Protein backbone atom coordinates (compact mmCIF):
# COMPACT_ATOMS: atom_id res chain seq x y z
CA UNK A 1 0.00 0.00 0.00
CA UNK A 2 1.29 3.42 -0.93
CA UNK A 3 0.87 6.21 1.56
CA UNK A 4 1.24 9.87 0.91
CA UNK A 5 3.42 12.14 2.93
CA UNK A 6 1.49 14.81 4.80
CA UNK A 7 3.82 17.37 3.29
CA UNK A 8 4.02 17.36 -0.47
CA UNK A 9 7.45 17.99 -1.87
CA UNK A 10 7.34 20.27 -4.88
CA UNK A 11 10.32 20.53 -7.16
CA UNK A 12 11.34 23.79 -8.73
CA UNK A 13 10.98 24.31 -12.46
CA UNK A 14 14.76 24.09 -12.82
CA UNK A 15 14.81 20.76 -10.97
CA UNK A 16 12.04 19.40 -13.16
CA UNK A 17 13.77 20.56 -16.33
CA UNK A 18 16.97 18.86 -15.18
CA UNK A 19 14.96 15.66 -14.71
CA UNK A 20 13.56 16.11 -18.23
CA UNK A 21 17.13 16.14 -19.53
CA UNK A 22 17.93 12.98 -17.58
CA UNK A 23 14.85 11.20 -18.95
CA UNK A 24 15.77 12.16 -22.50
CA UNK A 25 19.36 10.98 -22.02
CA UNK A 26 18.08 7.69 -20.63
CA UNK A 27 15.80 7.32 -23.67
CA UNK A 28 18.75 7.87 -25.99
CA UNK A 29 20.71 5.28 -24.01
CA UNK A 30 17.88 2.75 -24.36
CA UNK A 31 17.79 3.36 -28.13
CA UNK A 32 21.53 2.67 -28.19
CA UNK A 33 21.04 -0.58 -26.30
CA UNK A 34 18.35 -1.60 -28.80
CA UNK A 35 20.75 -0.96 -31.70
CA UNK A 36 23.49 -2.99 -29.98
CA UNK A 37 21.12 -5.89 -29.33
CA UNK A 38 19.94 -5.92 -32.94
CA UNK A 39 23.53 -5.79 -34.19
CA UNK A 40 24.39 -8.75 -31.96
CA UNK A 41 21.32 -10.65 -33.21
CA UNK A 42 22.36 -10.00 -36.81
CA UNK A 43 25.87 -11.22 -36.08
CA UNK A 44 24.56 -14.37 -34.43
CA UNK A 45 22.28 -15.13 -37.37
CA UNK A 46 25.38 -16.00 -39.38
CA UNK A 47 26.94 -18.08 -36.62
CA UNK A 48 26.12 -21.78 -36.79
CA UNK A 49 27.15 -22.29 -33.15
CA UNK A 50 24.62 -19.76 -31.84
CA UNK A 51 21.62 -21.27 -30.05
CA UNK A 52 18.35 -21.05 -31.98
CA UNK A 53 16.72 -18.99 -29.24
CA UNK A 54 19.43 -16.31 -29.13
CA UNK A 55 18.34 -14.15 -32.05
CA UNK A 56 14.62 -14.01 -31.13
CA UNK A 57 15.53 -13.31 -27.50
CA UNK A 58 17.85 -10.45 -28.47
CA UNK A 59 15.24 -9.02 -30.84
CA UNK A 60 12.64 -9.17 -28.07
CA UNK A 61 14.98 -7.37 -25.69
CA UNK A 62 15.68 -4.74 -28.36
CA UNK A 63 11.94 -4.18 -28.78
CA UNK A 64 11.61 -3.76 -25.00
CA UNK A 65 14.40 -1.18 -25.04
CA UNK A 66 12.68 0.70 -27.86
CA UNK A 67 9.40 0.69 -25.93
CA UNK A 68 11.16 1.91 -22.80
CA UNK A 69 12.78 4.73 -24.80
CA UNK A 70 9.39 5.80 -26.13
CA UNK A 71 7.91 5.76 -22.62
CA UNK A 72 10.82 7.78 -21.24
CA UNK A 73 10.37 10.38 -23.98
CA UNK A 74 6.63 10.56 -23.28
CA UNK A 75 7.34 11.08 -19.58
CA UNK A 76 9.94 13.73 -20.40
CA UNK A 77 7.48 15.62 -22.59
CA UNK A 78 4.77 15.50 -19.92
CA UNK A 79 7.19 16.67 -17.24
CA UNK A 80 8.51 19.41 -19.52
CA UNK A 81 4.99 20.66 -20.20
CA UNK A 82 4.21 20.57 -16.48
CA UNK A 83 7.33 22.50 -15.55
CA UNK A 84 6.77 25.12 -18.22
CA UNK A 85 3.07 25.55 -17.41
CA UNK A 86 3.84 26.73 -13.91
CA UNK A 87 3.08 23.43 -12.23
CA UNK A 88 6.36 23.59 -10.39
CA UNK A 89 7.28 26.00 -7.63
CA UNK A 90 9.44 28.89 -8.74
Secondary structure, 3 states (H helix, E strand, C coil): CCCCCCCCCCCEHHHHHHHHHHHHHHHHHHHHHHHHHHHHHHHHHCCCCCCHHHHHHHHHHHHHHHHHHHHHHHHHHHHHHHHHCCCCEC
